[in-house]
Amino acid sequence: MGLQELWFVLIAVLFLGYFLLEGFDFGVGILMRVLGRGPDTPERDRRRRAVLNTIGPVWDGNEVWLLVAGGAMFAAFPEWYATLFSGFYLPLFLILLALIFRAVAIEFRGKVDDAAWRRRWDHAIFWGSVVPALLWGVAFANIVRGVAIDADKQVTGTLFDLLNPYGLLGGLVTLGVFTLHGAVFLGLKTSGDLRAEAVRIARFLAPVVLVLGGIFAVWTQLAHGHAWTWAAVAVAAAALVGVVAAVAADREGWAFAGTSLAITAVVVLLFGSLFPDVMPTTLADGVSLTVENASSSHYTLVVMTWAAAFLTPVVLVYQGWTYWVFRARISEDHIPPSIGLRPARAARAARTTGSAGGGEADVTED
């Protein structure tokens, strides 16, 4: 295996890490209001805070995988990076915007003790999770399918060209898989009624994801796959069947392993079907980008390889340590009730009661 092929594999591994880790973040964000549905009562808020706290220590670290994947693509395959980020500008911009809103919402949600304030940020967390979960599937399905790349290596299509049946099915599959991944993660990380409800949602989602994922995997294999990628289709199918059985038996640990294996198999299927191209063209007179004509110089790849060999183990050890430290289950009982009033309301209360001072808002998110 040459350095060009090696870095193609490494970029696939980086996206795999991103989808495995950020995937359940998306699922938790989508399910937060579902699990905490109902009136904006203190009890419902405690449930939503418990759900959000399952990813509180790790969500920002999970996003680093995307940054590294983008940086590696820029350094190792600059032609791929340039064509992808210019041709897919609008969907990638929407993904970036959604991720920004979600990050701000997670940080700002608990800064004011007010139901309307929290409700607005909860909507931002929901949509900031739905949009990337959907659009990543649309984007990668179209990368494998091929887009209109002309002789100047420019994408000539529009956003509507990406909204084809295969691309939309890919988006529904990633949305469903990530939501299921988040549900079984919540079953693994919570206890009590919250865990039971998360498992019930996983039981409902697992057969739906199995059907959608099976259709997408077979379509990908028949249209773009190689002989050896049938193994990835078989592994993905077996993993999702295992998830259905595991959630039915209340074995959320095995279910989480199953969703992780299914995501791994789908990433192998997509990148395996793509190779040796990195962005195939659908134009007869166009130019497909490959690992050879899109890569950097040999010297650049050598330097990157040495840097990755030294830094990757450090990152993996640190992130593994983080998950180990925060491995305990969370329940609503661990979340203290919100106390205090917003400053303006506290001041009005002080004037009404004639007290010397008003209550102060609890502005810390647990």
Rosetta blueprint (number, residue, H / E / L):
1 M L
2 G L
3 L H
4 Q H
5 E H
6 L H
7 W H
8 F H
9 V H
10 L H
11 I H
12 A H
13 V H
14 L H
15 F H
16 L H
17 G H
18 Y H
19 F H
20 L H
21 L H
22 E H
23 G H
24 F H
25 D H
26 F H
27 G H
28 V H
29 G H
30 I H
31 L H
32 M H
33 R H
34 V H
35 L H
36 G L
37 R L
38 G L
39 P L
40 D L
41 T L
42 P H
43 E H
44 R H
45 D H
46 R H
47 R H
48 R H
49 R H
50 A H
51 V H
52 L H
53 N H
54 T L
55 I L
56 G L
57 P L
58 V L
59 W H
60 D H
61 G H
62 N H
63 E H
64 V H
65 W H
66 L H
67 L H
68 V H
69 A H
70 G H
71 G H
72 A H
73 M H
74 F H
75 A H
76 A H
77 F L
78 P H
79 E H
80 W H
81 Y H
82 A H
83 T H
84 L H
85 F H
86 S H
87 G H
88 F L
89 Y H
90 L H
91 P H
92 L H
93 F H
94 L H
95 I H
96 L H
97 L H
98 A H
99 L H
100 I H
101 F H
102 R H
103 A H
104 V H
105 A H
106 I H
107 E H
108 F H
109 R L
110 G L
111 K L
112 V L
113 D L
114 D L
115 A H
116 A H
117 W H
118 R H
119 R H
120 R H
121 W H
122 D H
123 H H
124 A H
125 I H
126 F H
127 W H
128 G H
129 S H
130 V H
131 V H
132 P H
133 A H
134 L H
135 L H
136 W H
137 G H
138 V H
139 A H
140 F H
141 A H
142 N H
143 I H
144 V H
145 R H
146 G L
147 V E
148 A L
149 I E
150 D L
151 A L
152 D L
153 K L
154 Q L
155 V E
156 T L
157 G L
158 T L
159 L H
160 F H
161 D H
162 L H
163 L L
164 N L
165 P H
166 Y H
167 G H
168 L H
169 L H
170 G H
171 G H
172 L H
173 V H
174 T H
175 L H
176 G H
177 V H
178 F H
179 T H
180 L H
181 H H
182 G H
183 A H
184 V H
185 F H
186 L H
187 G H
188 L H
189 K H
190 T E
191 S L
192 G H
193 D H
194 L H
195 R H
196 A H
197 E H
198 A H
199 V H
200 R H
201 I H
202 A H
203 R H
204 F H
205 L H
206 A H
207 P H
208 V H
209 V H
210 L H
211 V H
212 L H
213 G H
214 G H
215 I H
216 F H
217 A H
218 V H
219 W H
220 T H
221 Q H
222 L H
223 A H
224 H H
225 G L
226 H L
227 A H
228 W H
229 T H
230 W H
231 A H
232 A H
233 V H
234 A H
235 V H
236 A H
237 A H
238 A H
239 A H
240 L H
241 V H
242 G H
243 V H
244 V H
245 A H
246 A H
247 V H
248 A H
249 A L
250 D L
251 R L
252 E H
253 G H
254 W H
255 A H
256 F H
257 A H
258 G H
259 T H
260 S H
261 L H
262 A H
263 I H
264 T H
265 A H
266 V H
267 V H
268 V H
269 L H
270 L H
271 F H
272 G H
273 S H
274 L H
275 F L
276 P L
277 D E
278 V E
279 M E
280 P L
281 T E
282 T L
283 L L
284 A L
285 D L
286 G L
287 V L
288 S L
289 L E
290 T E
291 V L
292 E L
293 N L
294 A L
295 S L
296 S L
297 S L
298 H H
299 Y H
300 T H
301 L H
302 V H
303 V H
304 M H
305 T H
306 W H
307 A H
308 A H
309 A H
310 F H
311 L H
312 T H
313 P H
314 V H
315 V H
316 L H
317 V H
318 Y H
319 Q H
320 G H
321 W H
322 T H
323 Y H
324 W H
325 V H
326 F L
327 R L
328 A L
329 R L
330 I E
331 S L
332 E H
333 D H
334 H H
335 I L
336 P L
337 P L
338 S L
339 I L
340 G L
341 L L
342 R L
343 P H
344 A H
345 R H
346 A H
347 A H
348 R H
349 A H
350 A H
351 R H
352 T H
353 T H
354 G L
355 S L
356 A L
357 G L
358 G L
359 G L
360 E L
361 A L
362 D L
363 V L
364 T L
365 E L
366 D L
